[in-house]
Amino acid sequence: MSSNSSNFLVLLKTFTESLERAFAATDIEVLKADYDAARASDNDKKTALHQAFRDMLLTKTEDIPAIERFISFAVNSCRKDMTVATMPVVLLGDIFDAVTLDRAEQIFTYVENNVAIWKEECFFTACKHNLLRMCNDLLRRLSRSQNTVFCGRILLFLAKFFPFSERSGLNIISEFNLENITEYGMDGNEMAVDQLSGGADPEVDGEPAEENKLKIDYNLYCKFWALQDFFRNPNQCYNKVQWKTFETHAKSVLSAFSSFKLEEHRASSTSSGPATKPSDIGGSATAAAAAAAANNCPMEEDQIRESGHFFAKFLTNPKLLSLQLSDSNFRRSVLVQFLILFQYLNSTVKFKAETHVLTQAQSDWLKETETQVYQLIEESPPNGKKFANTARHMLLREELWNSWKNEGCKEFKRPEAALEDTGSSTTAVVGGAAAGGAATSTGSGRPPAKRPRKPLGDLIRDATKQGKFYMGNSEITRLWNLCPDNLQACKGTDRNFLPSLETYLENPKEKQDPSFEWRALRLLARQSPHFFTLFNSPSYKVADYLESVRKKIQKDKLDIKLEHAIQEETAPTNAEQPEAEGEGLVGEEEHEQMDTELLKTEQLTPEDKNTHKTLAVTKAQLSELAPSIGRDWKKLATKLGYSADEIQYFESEHATVADQCCHLLTLWFDDDMDASLDNLAYILEGLDMIPAADAVKQMIALLTDKVEEVSE
């Protein structure tokens, strides 16, 4: 171990002196000669030279041109195979860690200008992870608000360096930056009601033109900034309640934009504060733009481009909203956000949930509103129509990127060069066909061109628009689309191969077969509670037991028919309707109804009668219970596990408290397997809702008495 360390120190000293001489003379051959003359393994020599480079670089932190020349010298040494390919990037990481952010920004210019070097084959594979780590370390040191330009330069460099299909630079599953939260004032007292004139003179014949003024109150302020939450998370618009909120806010904001229009020319005497001082709001115009407006002269495109300052975040102070509405670029930013959101809601995105689908009414509203937004952009100076056309073009390009992403972000490849003899072979084929009429494309020595297949992403997209599935195979696709809902297909009557219990027991052919008895008991356990009755005699044969069950089922059905006949005779009015309904119950429907009645009339224990699922209440009975619960139904809904969105949905669907409570109870009894009157009474007692619990208990007692009367 000591000999290895001493050998390393000797090599380090030798290479340090040689590196200083070679760098001073700008001659890589001097270093190469000393490197080849050293007696050690290549690994030891590379390690020592690597350390010599790092030590020497830290002595040049003040001289930026010298640092750039030193990195270039290190690149040449890598090409001479004297050090590892990652060494230039390691040196850049060391110098970025050792200098201030101002110097780091100057040194980063060297990294940007030499992106072609880092993309060379000998550097790219070895350095790409080191370069990504170096850039991420820089981004962590920078402030997104104070060093916005430097952050953008780093991100643009990474976009140039990595190919489009690089997975580390792609948002594969289409996630949104939910951390981008826009905070705004929630106290309405600090905002006074402002008025903006819609481009007209403030006075006409000594009278103020109130009809041309836009009132900016706290309500408009809240609606305006609340839209940012939908822009950062568009999936909220697929929620029914959230969509109504978004639609209301969007209409108010766009109506405000339409009421207050900006003009291309403004005289200095009539220029308001927002037009002459837009820089106070974090907007995009400067003193040059304000001066041009004051002098009543339009700005040239070069002046607009030079005077533009763009901000990723705008200030949300309530007092600044009137100024912001007067800023053309601020208005354009908001309108373009609307267009981006509309495009996402209408696009087919691979990772959207199945429930994220717009209704026809929502799609029509988006189409109308999009037309209004483009009209407002065209009316916003300067060069409104040109800006609107540019926005259309960019969104059209965005659709192409979306299609590329839906197809799995395939790597871009240059098209293969056409064959040199393509023209001559084509000419020969055409000439032969004209002369003899027998020449074909196969006679040229090439196989016939295959018909291009449609991309898989397009096939899936087209099938999704039609509400179908594409499985890759025609037969599997046909079978899968017979019923898109798998659970519903499993519940289909054509998949129920079990015979009815009564039909199976009436078959006299196989009654002596033990397998017949076993199957009969299985059917009995599934379709009738008679299976759970006890044998009175230990010597009771299974065949005799099944025969007694069959007779009892027939007797119960006769009793049920007799009861229905009595009810039809005692019906006070409309006797024809029950008769029609009775005639319709034939075949399988009659069996199903009788089996259901059998379940209700079985002799159960008192405990089973209270908790059995067959004691389900009707909607009319739930309507009787709803008034006893009253306004406390929200507390009950929270206890039953319903979320705030679902509770809000109940309120929006029904006007009265009784209907809201009835809807809640109906859904609970339909969806929850543990839903019963006993559980409801227990929950109400736990919530100290004693009157409602007593009402439920009374209903349980009434239902129990009815069941006992029917069974007797």
Secondary structure as UniProt FT lines:
FT   HELIX           2..25
FT   HELIX           28..37
FT   HELIX           42..57
FT   TURN            58..59
FT   TURN            61..62
FT   HELIX           64..79
FT   TURN            80..81
FT   TURN            85..86
FT   HELIX           87..98
FT   HELIX           101..113
FT   HELIX           115..118
FT   HELIX           121..141
FT   TURN            144..146
FT   HELIX           148..161
FT   TURN            164..165
FT   HELIX           167..169
FT   TURN            172..173
FT   TURN            178..179
FT   HELIX           188..190
FT   STRAND          194..197
FT   STRAND          203..204
FT   TURN            205..206
FT   STRAND          207..208
FT   HELIX           210..212
FT   STRAND          213..216
FT   HELIX           218..232
FT   HELIX           234..238
FT   HELIX           240..259
FT   TURN            268..270
FT   HELIX           273..276
FT   HELIX           278..281
FT   HELIX           287..294
FT   HELIX           301..307
FT   HELIX           318..320
FT   HELIX           321..325
FT   HELIX           328..346
FT   TURN            350..351
FT   TURN            354..355
FT   HELIX           360..378
FT   HELIX           384..406
FT   TURN            407..408
FT   TURN            420..421
FT   HELIX           422..436
FT   HELIX           441..444
FT   HELIX           456..465
FT   TURN            466..467
FT   HELIX           474..480
FT   TURN            481..482
FT   HELIX           486..490
FT   HELIX           493..495
FT   HELIX           501..505
FT   TURN            509..512
FT   HELIX           514..527
FT   HELIX           529..532
FT   TURN            538..539
FT   HELIX           542..569
FT   HELIX           576..584
FT   HELIX           588..601
FT   HELIX           606..611
FT   TURN            613..614
FT   HELIX           619..629
FT   HELIX           630..632
FT   HELIX           633..639
FT   TURN            640..641
FT   HELIX           644..653
FT   HELIX           657..671
FT   TURN            673..674
FT   HELIX           677..686
FT   TURN            687..688
FT   HELIX           690..711
//
